[in-house]
Amino acid sequence: MKVERKQRENTSSMLRRFTKKVKRSGILLDVKKSQTREKEQSRTERRKKALERNRRRKEKTRLKKQGRA
């Protein structure tokens, strides 16, 4: 990223333009994503979470039918 100073422009406004350019380009998001690594879930953990989601969904629809939710 390159930002050249305009005539009669102070450093703070130049820095502001630079940060806007970086945010719009999406470079910062890519760097942040590459810095962190998520731990991969085991197969059983994924199954347990999926079963829990399904249980909650069924409970919500059941309550909705009864007029409680």
N, C-alpha and C positions, 0 to 999 in steps of 0.2 A: 504494500500500500504506500502510495506516495502522495503527499499533499504539499504543494508549493505555497509559499507565503505570498499573499496578495499585497498590492501596494497599500501602505498605511494600515495594515492589519496587525493587531497585537497578537501575542503568542497564545493567549487564552482562547481567542476565537478560532485560531488556526488549530489548536488542540481539539476544540469542540467539533470542528469539521472533520478532523481525522477520526475521532471516536465514532461519529455518525457513520462515516464511510465503512469503518470496520464492522459496526453492528449490522449495517445493511448487507454487507457481503456475506455474513454468516461464518466468517473465519473463526470468530471467538467460540461459537457453539461447537464447531468441529473439534477445536483444541480441547475444550472442556470435556467433551464426550470421550476423547481418546485418553484423557488422563485417568478416568475412573473405569474400573472393570467390574461388572456385576458378576457375582458368583452364580454359576449355573445350578439350577435346581435339579434335584434327583427326580427320577420318574415317579417315585411314590409321593414325593411332596407335591408335584404337579397334579397328580390324581386326587390327593386329599383336598387341595384347593379347589379343584374343579367340582368335586362332590359337594363341598361346602357351598360353593356358588349356586349349584343346582338346588340344594336344600333351601337356601335363602329365597331363591326365586319362587319355588313352589309354595313356601310359607307366605310370601308376599301376595301371590295370586290367590291363595286360599283366603287370606284375610280380606283381600279386595272383594272377593265374591260374597263374603259375609257382611261386607259393608263396614268393616272396622278400620280399614286403612284409607 
